[in-house]
Amino acid sequence: MTEWTDAEISRRLALAIGWGEDQMEESVNGCGVLLPGSDGEMWRIFDYRDPAVIWPIAERFDAFPARIGDGWDVYIPDTDEYTRSDTAAKAVALAVIKSKEVK
């Protein structure tokens, strides 16, 4: 398991799916990152723990979790490895982040 904060996981996930560092700001409450809205004016919170954020990402990367014992496992896309975490959303986020690191 990782030592990253929830905000750091959200930031790394945003980078892994194509957002640039220059397109992010730290969120006010420190739990996610702010990304520009479609009109460029409004910012929105990007938090991997939000179901509206993580499940479309899981679908896009075919990274669905399975409950194994007391944790959640997700195969890392395009590898023969998996990641394990205490929550399904975190397992998906870590799998997608790691899949981009191995490419």
N, C-alpha and C positions, 0 to 999 in steps of 0.2 A: 504494500500500500504506500501511497505517496505522502509526503509531508507538506504538500502544497495546501494553501488556504483555498476556500471555495472561490474567492475572487481570482486567484491565480489559475485555478483550473478553468474557470470561465474565460479568462484572457487567453490562455493557451489553446483552448478549444476554438475560440473565435479566429485565432491565427491559423489553426489547422484547417479550418473550412474556408479560408480565403480572405478574411479581413486583415487589413494592414495595421501595424502599430500606430501609424499616424491617424487612423480612423477611430481610435479608442480613447476613452478617458476613464479614469477610475470612478466607479459609482460612489455616490454620496455615502451610502451605508456600508460600502466596502465588500458587498457580497457578490458583485458582478462587475461588468464593464458597461459603459455606455457606448452605443453605436448610433451613427446618424440614421435618421429616418429617411424615407423615400424622397421627401422634399428637401432634405439637407438641413432643415432648420430644427426639427424636433429630434431629440435624442431618446433612445429607448434603452431600458436595462436588458442586458444579455446575461442571463444566469442559467447555467447548465441544469440547475435544480427545477427550473420551470418546465412543466410537461409540454408546453407549447414550443419550447426551444429544443429539448433533448429528443423527443420521440420522432419528429421529422428528420433529425440528424441520424438517429438510429436506423430509420428506414432507408435514407439515402446511402448510408455506408454499410447496410446489411449487418449491423452490429447490435443484435438483440440479446439481452441478458437472460441467463438461466439461473434460477435459485439452486445453489448447491450448498447444502448444509447451512451454515450460519452466514453465508455471504452470497454475492452475485458474481457470476463469471460471464465474460464476453470474449469471444474470439476476436483477436486483433485482425482487422481486415487485411487481406493479402499476405498473411503470415500463417505459421502453424502454432502460434502462441496465443495465450489468452491472458486477460487481466482480471483481477479479483478485487472486489471492493465491498464495503458494508451497505451500499445502496445501489439500486439498479441504475439510476441516473449517473452516478459517479463512475460506475463500471463502464458504461457506454462512453462517457466523456473521455476517460483515460484510454480506452481502446482506440478511439478515433485520433486522439493526440499521438499515441504511440505509433499508429499506422502511418502517420505523416512523418514521424521521426525516422522510420526505417527506410523510407523512400529516398 
